[in-house]
Amino acid sequence: MLERTPPQFRELQEISMQTDTRDILAHATRQAESHEDYFLVDIDAHVTETSFWPEILAMIDNDVIRQMGQANAERPGGANISLLNGQPGILHQHAWGRIPHQQALLEKVEKKGSHHFTELARRSMDALGLDYQVVFPTPMLTLGMHPQDDIEAALGAAYNKWLVERILPEDDRLKGMIYLPFNTPEACVEEVKKYAHVDSIIGYSVCSTRNKAVHHNSYMKLYAMMEESGKPFSFHSGFNWNDPSFLQLNRFISMHALSFVHYSLIHMTNWIINGLPERFPKLKLLWIESGLAWIPYLMQRLDHEYQMRSCEAPLLKKLPSEYMADMFYTSQPMEKTNLNLLKATMEAFKAETQLMYASDWPHWDFDAPSSITTLPFLSDQAKRNILGLNAARVFNLEVKRKRPKAKDVLAARPGVS
């Protein structure tokens, strides 16, 4: 009697902060084989900039702030938090240690002369099947609540310089939106002057977690400059557990569910009711990382109020929902628990032409392109638009395949990925 060879199984390795990006995303790479002919743009990915914080601190122009930051970094535990206002002790996004890969960029890379982050970004772009990827900071997303406005301005300018001079030139698939230190309008104007002409900078971004009213007169020069440049203006949302209202919440899940939407609701409402779409009709507005469910909610609320109190919004020439339907949104984190509601939501703001794919990689709740390709109610053309063609139109990107084939990415790590 012949003995049968028992089936062989490969034990799965634990994902850690050192795990190779291509291994974490291997399943997404296999999924990418089904949409090889799509043009793909990821509007929102992140760099953990504090992993390279000494490089950024060294680019601060203000001598006093730079020396203060570097001195603070030399203290025990200060290397990657100097000058920042975050609270690392309650950053629970890594789900209590179960999803730790985003916490630090400790993954080893082959030394080829490129920056460590550039190599990691290439791995994620190849593994997800992306032709372009737009990168944003991460810990700096809370800088809008920093008690010292001059620190936000100094760090924002240093990050922009680091991004433009050190990272983006290494790969033309990587694109950036400059950080606008919104608490200091004149500093924002200076950043737009410096980088509006740079091809790798495809837009401007305000971190939404802040308490500055977007309709204040001090911002009108900034909006006019951005509109004249033709590049989009985005609000990237975030969280802030220290907001007085959110102090009532006792779980991260609660704060995370509400905070990312809260600031978008406020900034969007002020933007529309104060007539900014009429004052700057050619300025393309983009809302990032707030999900989608809040959009029809606010459309209905604002329309309802406007129809009863239109005298308080005299600059408007149409319903608030119509202005919202002319704006642009990113997909992540897309609420998919009820596909009927998601379909109605996408119809409300014309997702086929106004929605852009975002991964939010490497954060714990990231979405692969399959989050779009597997939606049963979208046409093939709608999927193509959302995954890349809308972004090409808004950001003036060349529609050209720049990524390797998925099968080649998988073949590069046989027996591993």
NUDRENLUM-761052 format. One record per residue: residue in three letters; x, y, z of N, C-alpha, C in turn. Coordinates in steps of 0.02 Angstrom, whole numbers, padded with zeros to 5 digits, always signed. Layout:
<atoms>
ALAXYZXYZXYZ ...
</atoms>
This chain:
<atoms>
MET+00042-00059+00000+00000+00000+00000+00045+00063+00000 LEU+00031+00108-00047+00072+00168-00053+00053+00218+00002 GLU+00105+00247+00030+00093+00299+00080+00080+00365+00044 ARG+00029+00398+00067+00012+00463+00038+00051+00519+00073 THR+00077+00564+00032+00112+00621+00061+00061+00669+00090 PRO+00068+00686+00153+00020+00732+00182+00023+00800+00149 PRO-00033+00834+00145-00033+00900+00113+00014+00948+00150 GLN+00046+00991+00111+00094+01037+00140+00062+01106+00148 PHE+00071+01135+00206+00045+01201+00219+00102+01247+00241 ARG+00099+01308+00218+00149+01357+00239+00120+01398+00295 GLU+00153+01398+00351+00129+01436+00408+00132+01511+00394 LEU+00078+01545+00408+00076+01617+00397+00119+01652+00448 GLN+00157+01701+00423+00200+01739+00467+00161+01796+00499 GLU+00176+01811+00560+00144+01867+00594+00165+01932+00561 ILE+00115+01977+00549+00130+02042+00520+00154+02088+00576 SER+00212+02118+00564+00242+02162+00614+00262+02227+00581 MET+00296+02270+00618+00320+02332+00589+00378+02320+00541 GLN+00405+02259+00539+00460+02243+00494+00437+02204+00432 THR+00374+02182+00430+00350+02141+00375+00353+02180+00309 ASP+00373+02146+00256+00379+02176+00190+00309+02196+00164 THR+00305+02258+00139+00242+02284+00112+00212+02237+00060 ARG+00254+02207+00018+00230+02164-00036+00197+02101-00008 ASP+00219+02079+00051+00188+02021+00081+00121+02039+00113 ILE+00118+02096+00145+00054+02118+00175+00001+02127+00121 LEU+00022+02152+00063-00025+02169+00009-00028+02116-00045 ALA-00003+02056-00032-00001+02004-00084-00070+01987-00111 HIS-00120+01985-00066-00188+01969-00089-00214+02024-00134 ALA-00199+02087-00117-00220+02142-00160-00186+02139-00228 THR-00124+02115-00229-00088+02108-00293-00121+02055-00337 ARG-00143+02000-00307-00179+01950-00346-00245+01978-00372 GLN-00279+02018-00332-00340+02050-00355-00326+02097-00413 ALA-00267+02129-00413-00250+02178-00464-00245+02146-00533 GLU-00236+02081-00536-00232+02047-00601-00297+02053-00640 SER-00353+02064-00605-00418+02068-00638-00432+02137-00667 HIS-00392+02187-00650-00402+02253-00680-00336+02282-00706 GLU-00298+02241-00741-00234+02261-00769-00240+02319-00819 ASP-00298+02324-00853-00305+02375-00904-00335+02440-00877 TYR-00344+02445-00811-00369+02506-00781-00310+02554-00769 PHE-00325+02618-00771-00278+02670-00749-00295+02685-00676 LEU-00246+02678-00630-00260+02683-00559-00220+02739-00526 VAL-00256+02781-00488-00226+02835-00449-00251+02831-00378 ASP-00206+02832-00331-00222+02831-00260-00215+02902-00233 ILE-00270+02933-00215-00270+03003-00195-00247+03013-00123 ASP-00245+02961-00083-00228+02971-00013-00190+02911+00016 ALA-00124+02919+00019-00081+02871+00056-00039+02912+00104 HIS-00005+02878+00150+00028+02916+00204+00100+02896+00214 VAL+00139+02946+00233+00207+02935+00257+00207+02947+00332 THR+00237+02902+00369+00247+02915+00441+00309+02958+00446 GLU+00298+03023+00439+00354+03069+00432+00399+03071+00493 THR+00372+03052+00551+00414+03052+00611+00468+02999+00609 SER+00462+02951+00564+00517+02902+00555+00579+02936+00526 PHE+00569+02995+00495+00624+03032+00466+00626+03103+00495 TRP+00604+03109+00557+00595+03175+00587+00658+03217+00590 PRO+00717+03189+00604+00778+03231+00604+00789+03265+00537 GLU+00772+03231+00482+00780+03261+00416+00735+03322+00408 ILE+00674+03318+00434+00626+03373+00428+00644+03430+00475 LEU+00662+03413+00536+00683+03466+00583+00741+03506+00554 ALA+00786+03473+00519+00845+03508+00492+00826+03557+00437 MET+00766+03551+00409+00745+03595+00355+00703+03654+00379 ILE+00694+03661+00444+00659+03719+00471+00700+03782+00458 ASP+00671+03832+00428+00708+03893+00411+00723+03936+00472 ASN+00676+03941+00518+00686+03982+00577+00739+03952+00622 ASP+00793+03988+00633+00850+03961+00671+00830+03942+00742 VAL+00790+03985+00775+00772+03972+00844+00729+03909+00849 ILE+00678+03904+00806+00633+03847+00809+00670+03783+00790 ARG+00714+03787+00739+00753+03728+00719+00797+03703+00776 GLN+00833+03749+00808+00877+03728+00862+00838+03702+00922 MET+00780+03732+00935+00738+03708+00989+00714+03637+00974 GLY+00692+03626+00912+00668+03560+00893+00722+03507+00896 GLN+00781+03524+00872+00836+03476+00874+00859+03462+00945 ALA+00858+03512+00988+00875+03501+01058+00824+03457+01093 ASN+00760+03469+01079+00708+03426+01108+00714+03354+01084 ALA+00734+03346+01021+00740+03279+00993+00796+03239+01027 GLU+00845+03273+01055+00901+03239+01087+00883+03213+01157 ARG+00828+03235+01183+00807+03211+01249+00781+03140+01243 PRO+00783+03101+01297+00757+03032+01295+00684+03031+01272 GLY+00672+02991+01220+00603+02984+01195+00580+03041+01150 GLY+00623+03088+01135+00602+03146+01097+00619+03144+01023 ALA+00652+03092+01001+00679+03091+00932+00626+03101+00879 ASN+00568+03070+00886+00518+03073+00833+00454+03109+00853 ILE+00456+03148+00907+00396+03186+00926+00412+03259+00940 SER+00475+03279+00932+00495+03347+00948+00452+03399+00912 LEU+00427+03446+00950+00385+03502+00927+00313+03483+00910 LEU+00298+03419+00905+00230+03398+00887+00184+03400+00947 ASN+00119+03404+00934+00069+03409+00987+00026+03346+00994 GLY+00048+03291+00964+00010+03229+00969+00016+03197+01038 GLN-00027+03147+01050-00026+03110+01113-00015+03036+01099 PRO+00048+03015+01093+00062+02946+01073+00034+02894+01120 GLY+00022+02911+01182-00004+02862+01229-00074+02838+01215 ILE-00114+02877+01177-00182+02856+01161-00195+02854+01086 LEU-00142+02841+01048-00151+02830+00976-00168+02757+00965 HIS-00233+02741+00966-00255+02672+00965-00270+02646+00895 GLN-00249+02681+00842-00266+02659+00775-00238+02591+00758 HIS-00185+02570+00792-00155+02505+00776-00194+02447+00808 ALA-00255+02461+00834-00299+02409+00861-00263+02366+00914 TRP-00237+02401+00964-00207+02367+01022-00151+02319+01002 GLY-00111+02339+00954-00053+02299+00935-00066+02246+00884 ARG-00129+02236+00864-00144+02183+00816-00131+02204+00744 ILE-00130+02269+00730-00116+02293+00662-00062+02347+00669 PRO+00000+02326+00680+00053+02374+00699+00094+02403+00642 HIS+00083+02380+00579+00131+02398+00527+00134+02473+00513 GLN+00082+02511+00530+00083+02582+00516+00120+02623+00569 GLN+00137+02593+00625+00163+02631+00681+00233+02659+00669 ALA+00272+02624+00629+00339+02648+00613+00363+02614+00549 LEU+00406+02648+00511+00430+02621+00448+00496+02584+00461 LEU+00491+02525+00490+00550+02486+00508+00566+02430+00458 GLU+00528+02428+00405+00538+02377+00353+00605+02387+00319 LYS+00642+02333+00310+00708+02338+00278+00700+02347+00202 VAL+00744+02387+00173+00744+02396+00101+00815+02387+00074 GLU+00819+02369+00010+00884+02362-00022+00913+02433-00033 LYS+00975+02441-00020+01006+02507-00027+01024+02519-00101 LYS+00984+02564-00132+00996+02580-00202+01006+02654-00213 GLY+01017+02690-00159+01027+02762-00165+00963+02801-00156 SER+00905+02767-00156+00842+02801-00146+00828+02810-00071 HIS+00784+02857-00057+00763+02867+00012+00723+02806+00035 HIS+00728+02791+00099+00693+02734+00128+00618+02737+00113 PHE+00588+02796+00121+00516+02801+00109+00499+02790+00035 THR+00541+02816-00009+00528+02807-00081+00525+02733-00099 GLU+00571+02694-00071+00571+02622-00085+00507+02589-00059 LEU+00485+02609+00001+00424+02580+00028+00363+02602-00012 ALA+00362+02664-00035+00307+02688-00077+00304+02649-00142 ARG+00362+02635-00172+00362+02596-00234+00332+02526-00222 ARG+00349+02497-00165+00322+02431-00150+00246+02433-00145 SER+00220+02484-00112+00147+02487-00104+00114+02502-00171 MET+00143+02546-00211+00114+02561-00277+00113+02499-00321 ASP+00169+02463-00322+00172+02402-00363+00123+02349-00338 ALA+00121+02340-00272+00079+02287-00244+00005+02302-00252 LEU-00015+02365-00246-00085+02384-00254-00104+02393-00327 GLY-00054+02397-00371-00067+02407-00442-00083+02479-00459 LEU-00042+02526-00436-00056+02597-00444-00008+02629-00495 ASP-00036+02675-00534+00005+02713-00580+00031+02777-00547 TYR-00009+02806-00502+00013+02864-00463-00012+02856-00391 GLN+00024+02888-00345+00003+02889-00275+00018+02957-00246 VAL-00031+02986-00211-00024+03051-00178-00011+03038-00104 VAL+00041+03069-00077+00060+03055-00008+00047+03115+00037 PHE+00025+03100+00098+00010+03149+00150+00049+03132+00213 PRO+00060+03181+00257+00090+03166+00322+00040+03131+00366 THR+00062+03107+00424+00018+03072+00470+00015+03106+00539 PRO+00067+03103+00581+00062+03138+00645+00049+03213+00637 MET+00071+03241+00582+00061+03313+00571-00012+03331+00557 LEU-00055+03282+00548-00126+03296+00535-00160+03330+00594 THR-00130+03328+00653-00159+03361+00711-00128+03429+00725 LEU-00083+03452+00682-00048+03515+00694-00095+03575+00696 GLY-00153+03569+00668-00201+03624+00669-00223+03642+00739 MET-00213+03596+00787-00231+03609+00856-00170+03626+00899 HIS-00112+03638+00866-00052+03654+00904-00061+03722+00938 PRO-00042+03728+01002-00051+03792+01037-00007+03848+01011 GLN+00043+03832+00970+00089+03883+00944+00085+03884+00868 ASP+00053+03937+00842+00043+03942+00769+00110+03944+00732 ASP+00161+03976+00762+00224+03981+00726+00258+03913+00719 ILE+00244+03867+00766+00271+03799+00760+00238+03763+00702 GLU+00172+03769+00696+00138+03737+00639+00166+03763+00573 ALA+00175+03829+00568+00200+03859+00506+00270+03834+00491 ALA+00313+03830+00542+00382+03808+00531+00385+03735+00511 LEU+00348+03692+00545+00349+03621+00528+00316+03608+00461 GLY+00262+03644+00446+00229+03635+00381+00276+03653+00324 ALA+00311+03709+00330+00358+03729+00277+00416+03681+00271 ALA+00440+03655+00328+00495+03607+00326+00474+03542+00293 TYR+00413+03518+00310+00388+03457+00278+00381+03466+00203 ASN+00354+03523+00182+00346+03536+00110+00413+03535+00074 LYS+00462+03566+00105+00529+03568+00075+00559+03498+00070 TRP+00551+03459+00124+00575+03390+00124+00541+03349+00070 LEU+00475+03357+00064+00437+03318+00015+00459+03336-00056 VAL+00464+03401-00070+00478+03424-00138+00551+03411-00158 GLU+00597+03421-00111+00668+03416-00128+00696+03345-00119 ARG+00669+03308-00071+00700+03244-00054+00661+03184-00081 ILE+00595+03186-00080+00555+03126-00094+00527+03125-00166 LEU+00490+03175-00184+00454+03173-00248+00500+03168-00309 PRO+00560+03198-00309+00603+03192-00368+00627+03121-00382 GLU+00621+03076-00334+00648+03009-00343+00602+02963-00382 ASP+00538+02981-00389+00492+02937-00427+00435+02979-00453 ASP+00426+02982-00519+00373+03025-00546+00304+02996-00536 ARG+00299+02936-00507+00233+02908-00490+00208+02937-00424 LEU+00253+02965-00384+00234+02996-00321+00217+03069-00332 LYS+00160+03090-00303+00139+03160-00308+00122+03185-00238 GLY+00120+03251-00230+00107+03278-00164+00060+03338-00167 MET+00028+03352-00111-00008+03415-00100+00026+03449-00042 ILE+00043+03512-00050+00081+03545+00003+00037+03556+00064 TYR+00070+03552+00122+00037+03565+00185+00029+03640+00193 LEU-00034+03663+00202-00046+03733+00215-00055+03744+00290 PRO-00012+03784+00322-00019+03799+00394-00076+03849+00404 PHE-00136+03825+00402-00197+03864+00395-00208+03913+00453 ASN-00179+03901+00510-00187+03948+00566-00151+04014+00554 THR-00108+04015+00503-00070+04075+00485-00080+04088+00410 PRO-00132+04125+00391-00148+04134+00320-00090+04160+00277 GLU-00051+04208+00305+00003+04235+00264+00057+04182+00251 ALA+00066+04134+00297+00113+04080+00285+00088+04033+00230 CYS+00023+04024+00227-00006+03983+00174+00007+04014+00106 VAL-00001+04080+00102+00011+04116+00039+00083+04106+00017 GLU+00130+04109+00064+00201+04100+00046+00214+04030+00020 GLU+00181+03979+00049+00191+03911+00026+00164+03901-00045 VAL+00107+03932-00059+00078+03927-00127+00125+03962-00177 LYS+00152+04020-00158+00199+04054-00202+00259+04011-00218 LYS+00283+03975-00168+00344+03934-00177+00332+03874-00221 TYR+00273+03842-00216+00265+03776-00246+00210+03770-00300 ALA+00174+03824-00314+00120+03819-00364+00145+03797-00432 HIS+00207+03813-00448+00235+03797-00514+00268+03729-00518 VAL+00274+03694-00461+00310+03630-00459+00264+03574-00485 ASP+00286+03538-00536+00244+03488-00568+00225+03431-00521 SER+00270+03411-00477+00255+03355-00432+00206+03373-00378 ILE+00195+03438-00367+00144+03461-00320+00080+03473-00360 ILE+00030+03432-00347-00031+03435-00389-00090+03467-00353 GLY-00078+03494-00293-00132+03527-00257-00110+03552-00190 TYR-00158+03577-00151-00146+03607-00086-00191+03574-00035 SER-00166+03567+00026-00205+03530+00076-00206+03566+00143 VAL-00265+03568+00173-00274+03591+00241-00295+03531+00283 CYS-00261+03520+00339-00283+03469+00385-00343+03495+00423 SER-00400+03461+00417-00464+03487+00439-00470+03494+00514 THR-00429+03457+00552-00435+03458+00625-00409+03523+00652 ARG-00452+03572+00653-00434+03639+00677-00498+03679+00688 ASN-00493+03735+00722-00551+03776+00738-00548+03845+00705 LYS-00523+03848+00645-00520+03911+00608-00575+03912+00555 ALA-00613+03967+00555-00669+03972+00508-00643+03986+00437 VAL-00663+03943+00390-00636+03947+00322-00659+04008+00284 HIS-00712+04042+00309-00739+04099+00272-00711+04166+00296 HIS-00662+04165+00340-00633+04228+00365-00599+04265+00308 ASN-00604+04331+00310-00577+04372+00256-00502+04363+00246 SER-00467+04343+00298-00394+04335+00293-00373+04280+00244 TYR-00420+04237+00224-00404+04182+00178-00420+04197+00105 MET-00451+04254+00091-00475+04267+00023-00417+04272-00027 LYS-00361+04302-00007-00303+04306-00052-00277+04237-00067 LEU-00275+04193-00017-00252+04124-00026-00296+04088-00077 TYR-00362+04093-00068-00408+04058-00113-00400+04083-00185 ALA-00391+04149-00192-00383+04177-00259-00319+04151-00292 MET-00266+04145-00254-00203+04120-00281-00210+04047-00302 MET-00242+04007-00261-00250+03936-00278-00294+03929-00339 GLU-00347+03968-00343-00392+03965-00401-00354+03983-00465 GLU-00313+04035-00461-00275+04057-00519-00225+04004-00542 SER-00197+03965-00494-00149+03913-00512-00181+03854-00548 GLY-00245+03845-00539-00281+03790-00572-00275+03724-00536 LYS-00240+03723-00480-00231+03660-00443-00283+03655-00386 PRO-00307+03595-00371-00361+03586-00322-00340+03601-00250 PHE-00390+03616-00210-00382+03630-00139-00419+03576-00100 SER-00385+03544-00053-00416+03488-00018-00419+03499+00057 PHE-00468+03468+00089-00473+03464+00161-00464+03391+00180 HIS-00410+03377+00216-00396+03309+00238-00417+03302+00311 SER-00465+03260+00325-00493+03256+00392-00448+03216+00439 GLY-00465+03218+00503-00426+03184+00554-00465+03179+00619 PHE-00430+03162+00673-00466+03154+00736-00435+03199+00790 ASN-00475+03212+00840-00451+03254+00896-00492+03237+00957 TRP-00466+03194+00999-00501+03172+01058-00507+03228+01110 ASN-00469+03281+01102-00470+03336+01150-00523+03388+01137 ASP-00560+03381+01082-00616+03426+01070-00665+03419+01128 PRO-00690+03474+01156-00734+03469+01215-00793+03421+01206 SER-00822+03419+01146-00878+03374+01135-00856+03301+01137 PHE-00797+03287+01107-00773+03218+01103-00747+03192+01170 LEU-00736+03237+01218-00713+03214+01283-00765+03171+01318 GLN-00827+03173+01293-00879+03130+01321-00871+03058+01300 LEU-00834+03046+01246-00828+02979+01217-00775+02939+01254 ASN-00791+02876+01270-00744+02836+01310-00711+02780+01271 ARG-00720+02778+01205-00689+02726+01164-00662+02758+01100 PHE-00606+02732+01076-00576+02757+01014-00624+02747+00955 ILE-00660+02691+00955-00706+02677+00900-00758+02733+00893 SER-00781+02759+00949-00831+02812+00949-00801+02877+00921 MET-00743+02895+00946-00711+02956+00924-00692+02951+00850 HIS-00666+02894+00829-00645+02885+00759-00705+02889+00713 ALA-00762+02863+00734-00822+02864+00692-00847+02935+00681 LEU-00841+02978+00731-00870+03045+00728-00821+03099+00707 SER-00759+03096+00731-00713+03152+00723-00695+03165+00651 PHE-00684+03112+00611-00663+03122+00542-00718+03156+00501 VAL-00780+03148+00523-00836+03180+00487-00850+03250+00515 HIS-00842+03258+00580-00859+03320+00615-00829+03382+00583 TYR-00765+03381+00570-00732+03441+00544-00751+03454+00471 SER-00763+03402+00433-00786+03412+00364-00855+03443+00363 LEU-00898+03423+00408-00965+03452+00412-00961+03527+00424 ILE-00918+03547+00470-00913+03618+00488-00882+03658+00431 HIS-00825+03635+00405-00792+03673+00352-00834+03676+00289 MET-00867+03622+00271-00910+03622+00212-00968+03671+00221 THR-00999+03670+00279-01056+03714+00292-01035+03787+00287 ASN-00981+03804+00319-00957+03874+00316-00938+03893+00244 TRP-00907+03847+00208-00886+03861+00140-00946+03879+00096 ILE-00999+03840+00101-01057+03849+00058-01100+03908+00080 ILE-01119+03909+00144-01166+03960+00167-01138+04030+00160 ASN-01072+04037+00163-01041+04102+00155-01024+04119+00082 GLY-01049+04077+00037-01045+04094-00034-00977+04086-00067 LEU-00931+04048-00038-00865+04041-00068-00866+04006-00136 PRO-00913+03959-00148-00915+03931-00216-00931+03983-00269 GLU-00969+04035-00251-00984+04089-00298-00926+04138-00305 ARG-00889+04148-00250-00833+04194-00252-00773+04165-00289 PHE-00766+04098-00284-00709+04064-00316-00735+04004-00356 PRO-00772+04017-00409-00806+03963-00445-00759+03914-00481 LYS-00698+03934-00495-00652+03890-00530-00605+03851-00484 LEU-00611+03863-00418-00569+03827-00370-00599+03758-00356 LYS-00564+03706-00377-00589+03638-00367-00576+03616-00296 LEU-00629+03593-00262-00626+03575-00192-00632+03500-00183 LEU-00588+03473-00140-00585+03400-00130-00587+03385-00055 TRP-00628+03335-00036-00636+03314+00034-00608+03244+00043 ILE-00559+03237+00087-00520+03176+00093-00529+03143+00161 GLU-00538+03078+00161-00540+03035+00220-00595+03051+00270 SER-00654+03066+00244-00713+03075+00286-00766+03022+00272 GLY-00750+02975+00227-00802+02928+00207-00852+02962+00161 LEU-00909+02930+00152-00960+02956+00105-01028+02968+00137 ALA-01043+02933+00192-01111+02934+00220-01133+03004+00241 TRP-01086+03047+00259-01103+03114+00283-01128+03160+00227 ILE-01112+03144+00164-01125+03189+00109-01201+03199+00097 PRO-01240+03146+00087-01313+03156+00078-01346+03184+00141 TYR-01320+03167+00199-01347+03196+00261-01342+03272+00260 LEU-01282+03298+00245-01273+03370+00245-01309+03403+00187 MET-01313+03369+00131-01351+03396+00075-01423+03411+00096 GLN-01454+03362+00128-01524+03371+00148-01532+03423+00203 ARG-01488+03422+00252-01493+03470+00307-01486+03542+00282 LEU-01435+03554+00241-01423+03622+00217-01478+03645+00169 ASP-01501+03602+00125-01556+03620+00080-01618+03639+00120 HIS-01633+03598+00170-01692+03610+00212-01689+03678+00246 GLU-01632+03694+00276-01624+03758+00310-01623+03816+00261 TYR-01590+03807+00205-01584+03861+00156-01652+03881+00127 GLN-01694+03832+00115-01760+03847+00087-01803+03887+00135 MET-01789+03884+00198-01827+03923+00248-01792+03988+00267 ARG-01725+03993+00259-01688+04052+00282-01638+04073+00229 SER-01658+04077+00166-01612+04095+00112-01583+04165+00121 CYS-01618+04208+00160-01593+04276+00171-01526+04276+00207 GLU-01508+04221+00242-01444+04217+00277-01387+04192+00233 ALA-01403+04174+00172-01351+04153+00125-01364+04187+00058 PRO-01358+04254+00057-01378+04292-00002-01334+04281-00063 LEU-01272+04254-00055-01229+04245-00112-01246+04182-00153 LEU-01285+04138-00124-01299+04075-00159-01349+04085-00216 LYS-01335+04051-00271-01378+04054-00330-01412+03987-00344 LYS-01395+03936-00303-01428+03871-00309-01427+03837-00241 LEU-01456+03779-00237-01461+03743-00173-01391+03721-00149 PRO-01381+03719-00083-01317+03695-00058-01298+03627-00085 SER-01346+03582-00093-01331+03515-00119-01303+03517-00189 GLU-01322+03567-00227-01296+03573-00296-01223+03594-00296 TYR-01205+03637-00248-01134+03654-00242-01094+03593-00219 MET-01121+03555-00172-01087+03496-00148-01077+03445-00203 ALA-01126+03439-00248-01122+03391-00303-01070+03411-00355 ASP-01046+03474-00352-00994+03496-00398-00924+03486-00368 MET-00921+03468-00304-00857+03457-00271-00833+03385-00281 PHE-00774+03370-00256-00745+03304-00265-00731+03272-00197 TYR-00733+03205-00197-00728+03167-00135-00684+03106-00147 THR-00653+03082-00093-00615+03019-00098-00652+02963-00064 SER-00636+02902-00084-00678+02845-00065-00667+02818+00005 GLN-00609+02828+00033-00592+02795+00095-00605+02840+00156 PRO-00633+02813+00211-00658+02745+00221-00731+02739+00197 MET-00743+02697+00149-00808+02691+00118-00853+02645+00159 GLU-00910+02672+00180-00957+02633+00221-00996+02584+00177 LYS-00984+02519+00186-01012+02469+00141-01058+02419+00175 THR-01081+02434+00236-01123+02386+00272-01192+02378+00241 ASN-01214+02428+00203-01279+02425+00170-01269+02451+00099 LEU-01267+02405+00051-01252+02424-00019-01306+02467-00049 ASN-01368+02459-00027-01422+02502-00053-01410+02575-00032 LEU-01391+02584+00031-01377+02652+00054-01315+02680+00019 LEU-01265+02638+00009-01204+02661-00025-01220+02682-00097 LYS-01261+02643-00131-01281+02660-00199-01317+02727-00201 ALA-01365+02737-00155-01402+02800-00152-01355+02858-00136 THR-01307+02846-00092-01259+02898-00074-01218+02919-00135 MET-01194+02870-00172-01153+02885-00231-01194+02921-00284 GLU-01256+02904-00291-01299+02938-00339-01311+03011-00319 ALA-01314+03023-00253-01329+03091-00228-01276+03141-00248 PHE-01213+03120-00249-01160+03169-00266-01126+03152-00332 LYS-01158+03113-00374-01133+03097-00441-01063+03066-00438 ALA-01058+03010-00402-00993+02978-00390-00956+02961-00454 GLU-00992+02946-00508-00959+02926-00569-00911+02979-00595 THR-00926+03043-00581-00882+03097-00604-00847+03134-00546 GLN-00871+03124-00484-00845+03165-00428-00806+03126-00376 LEU-00804+03060-00380-00771+03019-00330-00704+02995-00355 MET-00654+02993-00310-00587+02968-00327-00566+02915-00276 TYR-00533+02864-00301-00509+02810-00258-00454+02834-00212 ALA-00456+02811-00150-00403+02823-00101-00393+02760-00061 SER-00331+02743-00048-00316+02682-00010-00310+02696+00065 ASP-00280+02753+00083-00261+02769+00152-00207+02722+00178 TRP-00172+02689+00133-00115+02646+00152-00062+02689+00186 PRO-00030+02666+00240-00033+02599+00269-00077+02594+00331 HIS-00126+02637+00338-00166+02637+00399-00208+02574+00407 TRP-00229+02562+00466-00261+02499+00485-00325+02485+00445 ASP-00359+02537+00422-00423+02527+00387-00417+02542+00312 PHE-00358+02529+00283-00347+02546+00213-00392+02505+00167 ASP-00404+02531+00107-00445+02498+00056-00403+02485-00007 ALA-00405+02424-00031-00374+02407-00095-00420+02429-00153 PRO-00395+02433-00214-00438+02451-00271-00498+02406-00279 SER-00494+02345-00253-00552+02300-00258-00612+02326-00220 SER-00602+02374-00175-00659+02404-00140-00705+02439-00190 ILE-00678+02459-00247-00717+02491-00300-00738+02439-00353 THR-00691+02398-00375-00705+02351-00430-00758+02300-00412 THR-00768+02286-00348-00817+02235-00327-00886+02263-00312 LEU-00896+02328-00319-00962+02356-00307-01009+02337-00364 PRO-01063+02300-00351-01104+02272-00405-01145+02323-00443 PHE-01157+02381-00414-01202+02429-00446-01165+02479-00490 LEU-01099+02477-00491-01061+02524-00533-01049+02495-00602 SER-01055+02536-00653-01038+02514-00721-00963+02510-00727 ASP-00939+02477-00779-00867+02472-00790-00837+02541-00799 GLN-00873+02586-00835-00846+02653-00846-00843+02692-00780 ALA-00892+02683-00737-00891+02717-00672-00832+02694-00631 LYS-00818+02629-00632-00760+02602-00595-00695+02632-00622 ARG-00690+02636-00688-00629+02664-00718-00621+02738-00699 ASN-00677+02774-00699-00674+02845-00681-00651+02854-00608 ILE-00682+02816-00563-00667+02823-00492-00595+02802-00477 LEU-00573+02749-00509-00506+02723-00494-00449+02764-00525 GLY-00464+02807-00572-00408+02845-00600-00425+02902-00647 LEU-00476+02894-00687-00489+02944-00739-00514+03010-00710 ASN-00554+03007-00656-00575+03069-00624-00515+03108-00597 ALA-00469+03072-00566-00408+03104-00539-00366+03134-00595 ALA-00362+03099-00651-00323+03125-00708-00352+03191-00732 ARG-00418+03195-00733-00452+03256-00755-00442+03313-00705 VAL-00449+03298-00640-00446+03351-00589-00374+03375-00578 PHE-00326+03328-00580-00257+03345-00564-00212+03351-00626 ASN-00242+03345-00685-00204+03352-00748-00147+03301-00752 LEU-00163+03238-00738-00114+03184-00741-00116+03149-00808 GLU-00059+03128-00831-00055+03091-00894-00085+03021-00884 VAL-00132+03003-00927-00163+02936-00922-00117+02888-00959 LYS-00072+02859-00922-00022+02814-00950-00004+02761-00898 ARG+00001+02700-00920+00019+02646-00873+00092+02655-00851 LYS+00102+02657-00785+00168+02666-00757+00188+02610-00710 ARG+00143+02564-00695+00155+02512-00646+00175+02446-00681 PRO+00211+02403-00646+00226+02337-00673+00164+02292-00672 LYS+00166+02238-00708+00110+02190-00707+00107+02155-00640 ALA+00047+02139-00618+00038+02107-00553+00075+02041-00549 LYS+00074+02003-00603+00106+01937-00603+00182+01945-00592 ASP+00211+01999-00618+00282+02010-00609+00299+02030-00538 VAL+00253+02068-00506+00263+02087-00436+00262+02024-00392 LEU+00214+01979-00405+00209+01918-00366+00269+01872-00380 ALA+00290+01869-00441+00346+01824-00460+00412+01846-00428 ALA+00416+01909-00410+00478+01935-00380+00490+01908-00310 ARG+00436+01879-00280+00443+01851-00212+00412+01781-00210 PRO+00440+01735-00249+00411+01667-00252+00414+01633-00184 GLY+00359+01601-00165+00357+01564-00102+00350+01607-00041 VAL+00345+01673-00051+00338+01718+00005+00270+01753+00002 SER+00260+01793-00050+00197+01829-00058+00143+01782-00083 
</atoms>
